[in-house]
């Protein structure tokens, strides 16, 4: 069922109103009064939203009212963002006015207030929003909603220990693996915990049941206890359940906590037991420790064991030091057997080979998840009409009717259990196609552009908050990491989780193609992906509220379509936050794009026809991310330096020199990538002004010969990556006086395919001696020796050296790098020979390192 995301939107709007300060824009008294009224109204609505979210599924009028509220809140956010745009315009005027001080003072005083016409326009918009909320108030109050605590996710799910093993397909190997773990002797007083982790519907409970009922386990553990924990990890409740499982005659409902723990310990009395805690969601370590301590053996090592099933790696890690048993999906062959069991009476499948062929395609949609296979098999039970099977094959799983214990409702528990700020983030991922690879940094930038992220805490940046969100989704098995790079990672989403995201985002996100006939006019995020598109779909022409437009890579797309789409964005989508246009044949951006004052993310990757940007590009003052990688820009215009909100910049230019970076420009820039700038001979002057820069990537700049010493002033720079720069020489020795107390912050440093490299940049690396954690040197054939000062990098955790064929001498004293945990040496013949474990003359110098990998 489509979600309103009302709680999260309300939180963001209230935060934004609170953040409007007199320093940003001086507001007329009436505007301030109306803003306060708006804020108070939203706070009062937000106070009862949790109750509304619980009741909406039984009350269609309430649900419709919540959709109306969502649209009003979105409109309120747009108006408040108008104030931010005006503040940026004012700041830009002050920053770039004439250097005459009197003119500066005059402009500052003039810019401190909103222009009268704009002030009246803003006041009118806010009054209109307050009026709309007032009109809805009577209906909203009629629902008699109550303020309640955030217990919307509390649910009770009951499971039992019994399973008919003949109904279980494909889990024999997993069962043996878990039983082998149970049989290993324990070496700790605390009861060892074996966590089984995986996506909802994979069969974690079923696997635990198989193990629990195995004869070997029964003989190994005289006492077996099965507890379905579900959401509420309450110590008193769990003790009562455990005691009742041990002795069903024990009356303990009215006992105090002290009496319960005494009763439990008397029952256990150092007996050897197996406890299964099924379906655990608790992330409060203190609650787990309370229970664990009551189960601990009082006499030496504990012979008992605990099995935990959970959907969360975070839960698993706080309950156990044993690596989690990650449950995988079933192979296709096993899924087909399971599907047949649920779709047919025994043996009937032999009469319907045509249905079995369709069934194979249906099963592939389930991607190895047994509960999904069972759900679709059950839908087709005793249905022998081929059209019924074709309907299921052609339908998205989220569109099919589901019962409480079917796959989508089971997965929805994971969604419901997410913090409210992650709901929109997960739903937004439905905007990508199934099986598509997601790039973490790109996803974070889109989240940022749409205001999904909570405000950073002290010493945090917005990008850090985005990484936290992705790590949270990873830990809950809602996304799976594909490949980990130094600065970012790629990930995928299981098709069934994608179905879940599609289900909850129906009125928020929409994929549009040439066959799309209808789109809800209030949809906020669009993906256009269809090679057959020859004109802009007419369904988009009535839309006004779109915030994101992503046009998927289609190399044969007509530039007429692309130009029409941009014109549509300019004319209709006044509050557009993100526009991503990849591999477009477009030859120029229209000047009108600069009227999109709310645009925060603009991506024009591989738009090879674009050679220059519009003259008024600096009017895109809200822009946070600009990706011009793979374009054919002749030069980056000075107007781009006026983008004071810019945090992420990737560029490809054909010039020999970039224009000097002026003081006061790009003060928010976090990430700078120069990509395949084949003519570039040196970095721009003024690099020292990029005070916020945390990541610098130089890739494919084949004529670049050196770095600027001014990089030493970038005290926030954490990641430096230099790739495929054939002529670069990194020799940078510190000067005795001026560089003596240099304090830099580099954490990772990567060098790849630098064919002229002979030296490492001592100035930057030694200046980061207490912070550098990872150093990677790859394909640097002219590098023959590693410098002795490398031993000063006392925080180094990981050192990788690859394909440095002439590197012969080992790092003398490498054993003094006491924090070094990983050392990898690949295809460095002479170095590998000396450090080889069997017979290497210098092996003893690295033997203490935790993880050593040497390959020839």
N, C-alpha and C positions, 0 to 999 in steps of 0.2 A: 504494500500500500504506500502511495506517495506520502512523503514527509513534508511538513511545513518548515522545519528548522527554526521555528519561531523563537525558541529560547535563546539559541546562539545569536540570531539576528538582533534580538532585543538587547542582549548584553553588549554587542558591538556598538549599537546606536547610543546607548547610555554612556559608554566609555568615550565616544567621540564628542558628545555634547559636553561632558565634563572636561574634555581636553581643550575645548575652545577657550582661549584666554584673551584677555585684553591686549597682551603683547602681540598676538597674531593679528587680530582684526578688532578695531574699536567698533563695538556694536551700539546701535541706537538703543535707548532704554526700552522701547517697546519690543525690539527684537530680543533683548535679553529676557524680558518678562515672558514672551511667547516661548522661547527656548526652555526656560525653567518649567513652564506649564507642560510642554511636550515631554521633558525628561521625567517629571513627576508622574505623568500619566503612564508612560512606558514602564516605569518602576512598579507602579501598582498593578499593571497587567502582568508583568513578569513574575510578580510574587505568587500568582495563582496559576501560572502556566503549567507547572508540573501536574497539578490536579486536572487541568484541561487536557493535557496530553494523555492522561490515563482514561479519561471519560470520552474522548472524541470518537473512539471506535464504536461506541454504543449510541452516539448522538450525532446524526448527520448535520443537524442545524449548527451544533457547536463546531463541527469540523469545517463547515463552510465559513463560519464566522472567523475561524483561525486563518483560513486562506485569505480572507479580506484583510485581516490584521497584517499578515505577512507582506502583502503588497503595499500597505500604508507604511510599514516599518522600512521597507526597501526605499520607498520614495523619500522618507525622512532622512535616511542615510545619504541619499543623493544630494539633498539640499544642504546637509551639514558638510558634505565634501565640497560643495560650492564655496563655503567659507574658507576651506583649506586652499582651494585654487586661488582665491583672492589674496590670501596671505602670501602665497608663493609669488604672485604677480607683484605684490608690494615689495617683497624681499629682493626680487630680481631688479626692480627699478632702483632700489637703494644701492645694490651691489654694483650696478653697471652705469650709474649716472656719471656726469662729468666730475673730474677730480676736484673741481672748485668747491671748497668747504662750505661756502655759503649756500651753494646750489644743493649740496648734500643735505644741509639742515632744512632747506626749504622743501625738498622732495620728501625727506623723512617725515616732516610735519604734515605734508599734504597726503602722503600715502598711509598715514596712521589711521585714517578713517575710510570707511567704505564710501564710494561715490554715492550721492543722494539717490540717483535712479536705481543703482544696484541694491542699495539698502532697502528701498521701498519694495523692490521686486522680491528680495529675500524675505522680508517681513510678510508679504502677501502669501508666499509659498508656505511659510511655517504656519500662518493662520489657517490656510486651507487644510493642512495636515491635521491641526488641532480640531478643526471643524469636522473633518471626516471621522476622527476618533470619537468626537462627541456624538455624532450621529449613530455610531456603532455601540455607544456605551449602554444604552437601554437593553439592547439585545444581549450584550456581553454579561451584564449584571443579572439578567434573567436566568443564567445557567447556575447561579448560586455556587460559584467556585470558591474553594477554601485554600488558604495558604498552608503548605505542607512541606515537610523536609524532603530532601532529594533522595527518596527511597523508591523512585520510579522503576529502578532496575531490579528490585527485590522480587524474586520469583521462587517458586518451589517446584522442583522437578524430581519425580520419584523414579529410582531404578532399583532393580532387585539383583541378587547374586546369581540366580539361575539362568542358564541359557541351554537351548537344545543345540548341541555341537553339530548336528547334522544340517542345521539351517545356516551354519557359518561357512563361508567359502573363502579360501585363499589366505587364511591367517595362521596356518600351521607353523611356518617359519618364525613369524613374530612371537607366537606362543612359546616356542622353544627358546628363543632369545631371552624372553622375560624370565622363564623358569630357570635358565642357567644363571641369570643375575640373582635370583632368589637363593640359589644353592651356594653362592660364594660366601665364605665365612666372613663375619663382620669383625672390624678392628676398631670399633668405637662404642662408647657407652650409649650415645644416642641411637635410636632405632634407625637403621639405614632406610632412606626413602628412594624408591624407583619411580621417577615421573614418566608418564606416557603422555606425549604432547602431540596435538594435531588439530586440524580444522574440524569444526562441528560436522558430524555426519560421517567421519572417516572410520568410525568403529572402535574408538578408544575404550568405551564401556564394554563392548562385546569382547574385545581382547582381554580385558581384566576379568570378565566373567569366565572365559575359557581357561585362563590360568587358575582362577580361584577354584574351579571345579575339577581340575586335573588330579588324578589319584596320587601322583607323586607329591603334589603340593599338600594334599590332605594328610598324607603320612608324614610329611616334613614339619607341618605346623599343626599341633594338636588342637589349637584354638584359632578359629578363623572368624573374622568380623567384617561385615560389609556395611558401609555407611554411605548413603547418598548425601553429600554435603550441600550441593546446589549453591544458591547465592549467599545464604546467611551463615557466615562462619562465626557462630556464637558459641562460646566455650561451654556454657551451661547446657545448651541444647545438644551439643555433640557428645558431652559426657553422658547425658541421659540415653542417647541413642546407642552408644557403645555398651553401656551397662545393660541396657535392655537386650542388646544382641547377644551378650554373654549369658545373661540369666533373665529369661522372659518373665519369671515370677517376681523379680525384684521390683518393688514399688518405690520409684525414686522421683516422681513428678514434683513432689513438694519439698524435696531436700535442698538445703543451701549449697552454695558452691563448695564450701569446705567439706560438707558431708558427702557431696558427690565425688570429690577427688579422693577422699578416704575410702569410699566404697569401691571406686575404680581400682585403686592400688591394691586393695585386698583381693579383688577378683583376679587381677593379673598376677600379682604375687610372684613376679619373675618367671611367669610361664612363657613359653615360646609361642608367639602368636604371629598371624598375618592379618594386617589391617588394610582394607581397601578403602580409600577416601575417593569416592567417585564424584566427578564434575565439580572440581574446586575452582573458585573464582577469586578467592581472597588474596589481596595484595598487601595486607597489613602484616608485616613480619612479627610484630609484638603478639598478635592473636595466635599465630602459628607457634611461636616459642612457648606460649603458655600451655598449649596442648602437648607439644613435643616433650616438655620437661616432665609432664605427668606420665608419659609413656616410657621414659628413660629407665634403663636397667639400673638397679641399685648394687649390682654385684658384677663388676668387670664388663666385658664386651657383651653387647646385646645380641642374642641369637635371633631376635624377632626381625620382621621386615614390614615395611609399609609400601603399598602401591598407590600412587596418586594419578588420577586422570585429569587433565586440564587442557584448555585451549590456549593457554598463555605461557610463553617461555619465561616471563617475569615471575609468575607464580611458581613455576618449576624451580627456578634458580634460588628463590628465597626459601624453599622447602627442602632443597637437597643440594649436596655438593657433588652428587653423581651426575655425569652427563645425561641429559634428557634422552629418552628413547623417542625419536621423532617418527611417528607413524606415517607411512607413505600410502598413496592410493593403490588400489588393486590393479593388477594387469588386466588388459582388455579381455583375455580369455576367461578369467575368473568373473569379471563383470557380466559377460554374456551368460555364463552358467547361472549366476544369481538372478539376472533379469528374467531368464526363462522360468526359474522357480516361481517368481512372483507373477508373471504374465500368463502362465498356463497351468492347468491341472497336470499332474504327473503324466508324462508321455504324450500329451496332446500336441506338443510343439512339432512332432514329426509329421503331422497332417498339414502344417502350414509353412512350408519352406519360403513362400513369398513374404510372410510376416517376419520370419526370422531374418531375412535379408534387410528388411526395413529396421528391425530391432537392432541389428548391428550398428546402424547409423545413429539410432537413438542413444544407444549405450555410449557411443563416443562422446556425446554431449556431456556425459556425467564426469568425464575426466578422472575416473578411478574412485569416485566417492560412493561407497556402498549404499548410503541412505538415499542418494539421488537415484541410483539404479532401482532401488526398491520402490521409491515414490512413483517413478515413471512406469515400472512394471505393474504396480498396483492399479494405476489409472487404466491400464489396458487389459486387466484381468477379465477373461471370458468375452473379450471383444474380438471378433474375427473378421469384421469388415475392414478391408484394407484402408479405406478412407480415414477411419479412426486412427490408425497407426501413422498414416501420412500426416495427419493433423498434429500429432504429438511430435513427429520428426521435424516439422516445419516451424513449430511454435517455440518461442523463447520460454525457458522453464519458468521465469518469473510471471508469465502471463497465464500459466495453467493453475487450475483450482488446486488448493493445497489444504491438508488437514493439520491439526496441531503438531503431530509428530513427524510430518513430512519435512523434506529437506529445507525449504525456504524458511518456514517458521523456526526450525532449529537453528539455522544460520542467523536469523533475525535476533536471536538471543545475544549473539556476539555484538551485533550492531547496537542493541539496546543497552548493553553493558559499557559501551564507549562513553567517555566524558562528552558532554554536549559540544565542546569545541571541535571534536573530531568527526561529528556527524556529517557536516557539510564537506569536510575534507575528503572523507571516504566516498561520499556520493559524487563528488566532482570527478573522481577517477572513472566514472562510467562514461565520461566524455571521450575516452580512448576506445579504440576497437578491441575486441577480444583477442587475446594472445599477443597484443602489442607490448613491446618493451617500453617501460617507463624509465625516464631519466630523472633521478632524484632532484637535481638542481633545477631542472625545467619545471617540475611539478611544484617545487617550493616557490618559484618565482610567480607561477600562476595563482597559487594560494595567497601569496603576498598581495598581488595586484587586486585580488577580490576581497581583501580584508578579512580572510578567514583566521588569521593567526592572532593569538593573544599578545598583548604588549610585552616586549622583552623585559626581563628582570635586570637588575644591576649587573654590568659586565657581560650582558648578553646582546646579541644582534638578532634582527628579525630572522635571518637565515638559520641561526642556531635553534630558534623556536621551531622552524619548519623541520629541521633534522630530528628534533625531539618527537614531533608528531609522527614522522615516518618510522622512527625506531619503535614507537608505541604500536603502530599498526603491524610492524614486523613481529614484535613480541607476542601479539595476539593472533598470529598466523593468518592475518587477513591479506597480507601481501608476502611475497617470497623473493628474497634477494637473489639476483642472477649473477652479477659480477661486481666485485668490490674494487674500486679504484682508490687512489690515494685521497682524492678530493671529493668524490661522489660515488654513487653506485647505480646500477640498473636493477630494476625489479619487475616482477610480473604479478598478475592477480589471477587467481584460479577462476575459471569460467563461472563457477557457481557463485563466488563472491561478486564477480562482475554482474551476474544476474541480480543479486541482492542490491547492489549499488544502482542498477537500472530501476529496480522496483521502487526504492525510496526516493529516487531523484526524478521521477516522471514529470513533475511540473517545474523542475529546476534546470535540467540538462536535456538536450535533444540532439540526436544525430540526424542530419538532413541530407537526402540524396535526391536524385531525379524523380523518384517515385513517391516522395513524401507529399501527402495531400493536405495534412493538417498539423499545425503546431499550436500549442497553447500560447496565447498572446503574451502571457506573463513569464514565459521561459526566459531564464537569464543567461544560459551558456549554450553555445551552438558549436557543433562540429560539422563541417561540410566535407564530405569525402565521397566522390563519385566521378569516375573517369567519363561518365556519359553527360556530365553537366555541360550544357552549351549556353545556358543563360541562368540568371539568378532566379531561384525558385520563387514563385509568386507568393507563396505562403509567408515569406519573410517580409514582404512589403508592408504588412499591417502591424508589424512588431515594433515596439518602441523601447522596451525595457532591457534589451540585451546588454550584457556586460562582458562576455567573452565570445570571440569568434576565432575558431581554429580551422584553417583550411588545409586539409591533409595533403601530403606529397602526391601530386598527380602530374607527371612530367608533360603529359599531352594537353594539359588544361589551356584553354584559350585565354590570352591576355585581356580580351574583351570582357570575359567573365570576371577576371580578377579586378579589373578597373571598375566594373559595375558593382562588385561587392564592396569595394572601398567607398565608392560613392554612396552606396546604401548605408554603410556604417556612419558616414559623415552626416547624411541627411536624416537618418532614423535613430541611430543609436548614440544619442548625445552623451550618455553616461557610460560609454564603452571603457572598460578597464584594461582589456587585453586583446591584442590582435596578432595572430601568428599566421604568417603567409610564407610557406616554404616552397622552394623550387619553382617559383612563379616565373613565367616569361615576361612579366611586367617590366617595362623599360624606364618608368619614372613614377614617383609618388606624386599624386596631385597636391597642390598647395593647400587644398581644402582639408587635408588630413590634419593640419596643424590647428584646426578648430576643436579637435577632440581633447579638450583641456583636462579630462579625467583619465586619459590613457596613461597606464602605468607600465605596461609591458608591450613592446613592439619587437617582433621577430621577423626578419626578412632573410633567413638563412638560404644560401644558394640562389638568391634572386640575381642572377648574373647579368641581367640587363640594366640593373640600377648602377649608374655612374656618379650620381650626385643626389644630395638631399635638398628638399625645398628650402628657400631662403629664410622662411619664417619658422624653421624647425624649433627654435628656442621657445616657441609658444607652447610646446608640449612640456610644460613645467612640472607636471606630475610624474613624468616618466622616471621609473625606477630601474627598468631593464631595457637595454637596447642591444639587439643581436644583429649585426651586419656581417656575420661570417659568410664568406663565399660570394659576397657581392663584388663589383668591380669599381668601387669608389675611387675617384682620382685623388681625393683628399678629404679629410674630416673637417668640415667647416667650423669656424670659430663659434658659431651659434650653439653647437653641441656642448661647448664648455659652459654655457649658461644654464644647463640643466642641473640645478643644485640638488635635486632629489635623486639623481642617478646613482645607483648602487652596483650595477652590473653592466659591463660594456665589453662586447666582442666585436672586433672589426677586422676587415680585410681591405687594404688600400694599395694603390699602385704607385704611391709617391715614395721618393727616396728619404724624405724627412717628414715627420709629423710636426704640426705647429706647436710652438712652445705652450706648455701648460701654465696659465696665469695664476698668481696667488688668489686664493678665495674661490677658485673653481673646483668642481668635482670634490667638494669637501666630504661628501657621503660615500664616495666610490669605494666599494669593498672588493670588487673583482674586475680585473682588466686582462683581456686576452687579445694578443696580436696574432692573427692566424693567416698564414701563407701570404705575408706581406713581402713578396719576393724582391721588391726594389729597396726595401727599407735598410738603411745603412747604420742607423743609430737610433737609440731611444730618444724621445723628445726631451728637450730641456724643460726644467721645472718639475721633474718627477718628485722632488722633495716636498711639493705642495700636496701630494696625495696622502694626507696624514691618516686617513681611515683605511687605506688599502690593506687588505688581508691576503689576497691571492693575486699573483702575477704569473701569467702563462705566456710564453713566447714559443710559437710553433710554426715551423716551416718558413722562418725568416732567413732565407739562405744567404743573404748578403750582410746580415748583421754581424759586426766584428767584435763588439764588446758591450759590457753593461756600464751604466753611468755610476760613478762613485756616490752620486746623490742618493742612491738607494739606501745608503747607510742611515739616512734620516727617516726612513719609513719604519718607525718603531713598532707598528702594529702588523707588519708583514709577517704572515705565518707560513705561507706556502709559495714556493718558487719552483716553477717547472719550465725547463728549457728543452725543446724537442726539435730535431731536424734543422738545426741552425749550423750549416756546414762550416762556416768560416769563423765562428765565434771563439774568442780567446777570453777565458774568465780570470786571468791573472789579476788579482786585486789584493795587493799587500797593504796591511795597515801602516799608517804613518805614525811614528812613535808618539808624538805629542797629541795631535788632534783626535786620534782613534784609540787612545789608551783605555778609556773607560766606556767604550761603546757597549750599549745594552740593547741588543736586538731581540726579536721574538720568533725567529723562524722555527717551525716545527717539522716541516717536511721539505726536502730538497731533492728534485729529480732531474737527472741529466740523461738524455736519450738521443742517440745518433748525432753526436757532435764529433765530426771526423777530424777537426783541427784541435780539439781540446788536449792541452798538455798539463794544465794546472787547474786546481780548484780555487774558488774565490775565498781566500783566507779572511779577508775583511768581513764578509757577510757571515761565514760559518763560525769563525772564532768569536765574532760578536754575538752569536747565538749559542754559545757553548753550553749554557745552562738550560736551553729550551729545545734544541734540535733533537727530534725523536726518531726520524726516519731519513735515511740517505740512500738514494738509489743511483747507481752509475751504470749505464747500459750502452753498448755499441760506441765506445770511445776508444778506437784502436790505437791512437797516438799517446794515450795515457800509459806511462811506463812505471810510475811509482806513486804511491799514496803518501802524502806528506806526514811528517812526524807530529805536526800540531793537531792531527786528527784525534789524538789521544786526549785533547782538551774538551772534546764533546762528551761531557760527563753524563748527559741525559739521553744519549743515543740508545734506542731500544732495538732498532732494526737496521741492518746494513746489507744491501744487495749490490753485488758486482756481477755484471753479465757481459759476455762478449767483448771483454777488454783483453785482446789476444796478446798484447805486449806487456801486460802487467805481470811482473815477475816477483818483485820483492814483497814479502808480507809486511803487515803493519807491525813494526816492532813495539812490543808492550801492549798488544791488543787485549791481553788479560786484565789490563788496568781499567778497561771500559766495563765497569762492574754492573752497569744497568743494561748491557747488551744482551738481549734475549733471543734474537733471531739473526742468523748469519747465512746468507745464500750466495754461493759462488757458482756461476754457470758459464761454461765455455771460456774459461780463463786457464789454458792448459798448464802453464807453469805454476800459477798460484794454486790451482786445484791439486796438483801433484804434491806440493809441500804441505797442504792442509788436510790431505786425505786421511781418513780414520785408520786405515790399515797400512802402516808403513810410512805415512807422511812425517817428515822430520819436524814439522811445526804443529802437528796435531795437538800436542800437549798444551799449546798456548790457547787453543780455542775449545778444549774438551769441556770446560765448565759452562759453556754457553748452552742454554736450554734447548734450542732448536737449531741444528746445523744441517744445511742441505748443500751438498757439493755434487755437481754434475759436470761431466765432460761431454 
